[in-house]
Amino acid sequence: MSVSAASEKMFTYGVIRELMRWIESNPHRRITADECAEKTGYSKWYLQRYFHAVTGKTLAAFCREKRLIASARMLVEDDVTIEYVAVQHGFSSHDTFHKTFVRHYGMTPGEFRQKCRE
């Protein structure tokens, strides 16, 4: 690998790391691939392919996972409704949040809250 190719690879890894930090600091938003592309200056298609190559996850899956982790934390730490948690983390409806949560954690948000508070 040439020096310029290695430099470019390191630069792109840095861009991906910064993007990941930005996503992690915004778990309350439904971040789109278009927003990420605009933030990084890469095309949406290139960014999604490169993100997956670097992280092993799709950009959408990474964003969803960070929102679910933050919502799980809120379910356990705060006395708010499940609907409130869903809205605060960018889910379009209670049903969408419920289905996504069950796919990720293997239990409903209510079951998760109860189990973690025992």
C-alpha positions, 0 to 999 in steps of 0.5 A: 500500500502506498503512503498516499493510500495509507493516509487516505485510509487513516483519514477515512477511518477518522471520519467514520470514528467522528461520525460514530461519536456524533451518532452516539451523542444524538440518540434522541434523533432519527439520523438518516444516511443523508444527514450522515453523508452531508456531515462527512462530505461523502456520497450516501452510497459510498459512506454506507458501504465504507461504514459497513466495511469499517464497523461490520454494521450497516449505518442504519443498524448502528444508528438504531442500536444507539437509539435503543441503548439510550431508550433502554437506559431511560426505561430503567432510570426514569419514571416516564411512559414507554410512549414518552421514551419512544418519542424521545428517541425518534421512533415514529410510534409506540408500535414501531418502538415496541417491535424494534425493541423486541427484535433487539432485546428479545422482550418488550420495553415493559418487560425489560423495565420490570426485569432491570428494576427487580 
